[in-house]
Amino acid sequence: MPDFENGIKIVNLSFIYHDDNIMILKDINVEINSGEFVCILGQSGCGKSTLLRLLAGLEKPVTGEITVNSKPIKGASLDRGVVFQDYGLFPWLTAGENIKLALEQKFKNRPKNEYRERTLRALNQVGLNESVYNKLPKALSGGMKQRCAIAQAFAIEPSILLMDEPFGALDAVTRARLQDMLIELWKNQNPKKTIIFVTHDVDEAILLSNRIIVLGQSPSRIIHECYVPDTTREKQFEDLEMLKLRNELIRQINKDVASHTIL
């Protein structure tokens, strides 16, 4: 049975940036089951990142409400981890210090050696060794910085992980490796985290998620939803069911774009 009661519920949500009075999101209604891996898919500028910021508590809706475990979101919380495309690491702190700082904020008054041990364990989980602990972000590659950001997000043990195109700036090989790493981290968690992952890449959405929510052009609404059968990187381009799903997602996006095109 879906566990919506302990998940995320978005009701009649709309959002406007008051600086230009342009409506970005309009009448969003969706329930996300606890433990789901959901991809929010759509073209650039459709409001995907804005919706993620609302879920993070970094913005407030103009109308409607978002609840987590039946409680309204009132602001940012360490119960919801966030991973951004630009890594979100403080450049003056080492990779280890960035993770340790988050742990100190989430788990207060713990022995100092515990913070270091948990940090090293988190780095190891994402395939980084102890030498990375003392390196500044500027000394790390883009892939390593994003691994650190993911390690930081998982280390604070949030029940919800929000990811805003975290692999968008990476090369194809590094991106594939981090996609595989994320899938393994999520599958090995017990209980699983609820992951909401923003992307404009149809193939990435199919590979990662077990559910896809497609947003249309601004003012954005949900134009399509589907559940995704368990798949692999190889199967998604060979299996007829996966190809049909891919084509339908592209069709829905293109149909929405065409409906907003002014000739």
N, C-alpha and C positions, 0 to 999 in steps of 0.2 A: 504494500500500500504506500502511495506517495506520502511523504512526511511534510506536507505544506505547513502544518501548524508550527513546526520548528524551523521553517525556512524563511524565505523573503517574500513579502507580498507588496506589490506596487498597485495602488488604487487611484485611478483618475488623475494621474500625474501630468502636470504641464509645467513648462519652464520658459521664462523669458529673460534675456540679458537686458537689464534696464537701461544700460548705456545707449543702446540703439533701438530698444523696444521691439526687437524681433523675436518672434516665438520660435524656439528651437525644438521643443518636445510638446506634443499635444495628446492628452487623453491616453496615456500609457497605462495599460492594465495587464499585469502578469504575475503569476505565482511561480516561485523557484523552489523546488524541493531541496531539503537539506541533503548535502552530499552530491548534488548534481554538478557536472562540469558543463556549463552553458557558455556558448560563444554568442556574442552580440555582433552580428554581421551587417555591413552596409557600406555604402560609398563614403568617401571622405566628405566631411562637413555635414553629415546627416544627424549628428547629435549623439553618437556612440560614447565618446569620451565624456560628454556632459552628463549622460545618464550614469556613467561610472562614478563621476565626481559626486553626484547626488547620492549614490549608494554609499560612497565613502564618508558622506556627511560634510563634504567640503563646499557644497552649494545647498541652497534650500529651494524646494519647489514653490512655484507661484500658487498652484492649486494641487490638491491631492496629498497623498501620504505614502511613505515607505516604512514598513515595519519589518523588524527582524525578531523572530521568536515572539511575535505578537506585540512587540514594543516599538513605538515610533523611533526612528533615527533622529537624534537631536543635535548631532555633531560628529566630529571625527572620533574614532575609538580604536584602541589597540586590539579589539576583538575582530577588527576587519583589517587585514593586511593589504597593502597596496604596492604594486610593482608598476613603475612607469617606464616608458620607452627610453627616457634619458637617465635611467638607472637610479636616480634619487639618492646618491651617496654623497656625503659631505666630503669635499675635496681635501680639506685640511686634516681629516682623520684617516688612519689606515683602514684597509678593508676589515680587519678584525675589530678595530675600534668602532666602526660603523655598526657592525652587528651587535657588539657588546653594549653599545649605547641603547639600542632598542630593547635588549634584554633587561638592562637596568631599569628602564622605564616600565616595562611590563611586569617584571618579577622583582619587586622592590625588596631590599633588606636581605638579599641572599648573600652567602659568602662570596668574596671576590673571585676565588679560584673556580667557583661554579660557573660564573659568567664566561670565563675563558674556556673552560671545558666544553660548555654548551656551544660556544662560538666555533671552536675547532670541529666539533661534531657536525655543526650545520655546514661548515665549509666542505667537510668530507662528504656529506650527503650529496652535494652538487658537483662532486668530482674535483675539488681543489685541495691542495695539500697545505701543510702547516706554514710553508714559506710565504703564502699569500697573506697571512695574518698581518705582517708588518709592512706590507706594501701599500703606498698611497694609490688611490684610484688612477692617477695619471700614468702610473707604471703598469697598468693592466690593459689588456686588449678589451674591445667591446664585449666579446663573449664572456670573458672573465668577470668584467664589471657586472654584467647581467646575472651571471651565476651568483655573485655576491649579493645582489639585490634580492634574488629569489631565496637565497640562504637566509637572509635577514627576515624576509616575510614569513618563511616557514618556522624560523627559530622562535618567534614570539607566540607560536601555536594559536593563530587565530582560527575561528571556526569558518570564517569567510575570507577568501583571497580574491582581490580585485586586480586584474591585470590589463593595462592599457597598451595594446600593441607592443608588448615587451620585446619582441624579436624583429620588429619592423626595420630597424637600422642595421641588422646583421647580415653578413654574407650568407649565401644559400647553405653552405656546408655547416657553418656554426649554427645557423637557424634550425636546421634539421636535427642536429645533436641536442640542442636545448629543448626542442619540441619533444623528442624522445625521453629526455631526462624528466621533463615536467610530467609527462604521462606516467612514468614509473613512480615518481614521488607521490602523485595523487593516488594511484592504485594501491600503493603500499601503506597508505595512512589508514588507521583504524581508530575512530571512525573517519571516513573520508571528509576532507574539507569541501565546502561549497566553493567552486571556482567560477568566477564570471570573467570571461576573457574577451576583450574587444579586438576585432580584426576586420580588415576589408578583404582578406584573402579567403576565398571559398574553400580551397583545398586545405588550408590550415584549419579552418573551422570544422571540416568533416573529419580530419585526422584526430583532432584533440578532443572534441566534445561528444557528449551523448545527447545534447539538445542544442538546436540553433534557433535564435530569435533574429529575424531580419527587420531592420529599421528602414523606412522609406526616406525620401527626400524631405528636407525641412520645409514646414514644421513637421517633425518626424512622428510617425506612428508605427505600430507593429504591422507589417504587411504580410508576414509569413512566419510560421513556426513549424518545426519538425523535430522528431527524435531521430538519432543517428545510431544505426546498428554498430556494434563493436567492429572495428576494422584495423588494418595495419597500413603502413606506408605503401607496400606493394599491392595489397588487395584493393585499395581505393581507386586505383587506375586500371584494374583488371576485372573487378566484379561488376556485373551488369546492374545490380541494385545500387551500388555506389555511383556508377556513372549516371544513372537516371536521377539520383538525388542531386548530384552535382549540376546536371543540366537544368533541373527544376529550380534550384537556387539561383542560378545565373539568369534564367528566364524571368523569375520574379523580380530580381533587381533591375534587369533591363526594361521590363514592362513599366516599373515604377518611374525609372528615369525618363522613358519616352512620354509618360503621362504628364511630366513636369516641363517638357521641352516646348518652348515657344517658337513657332515657325514664323 
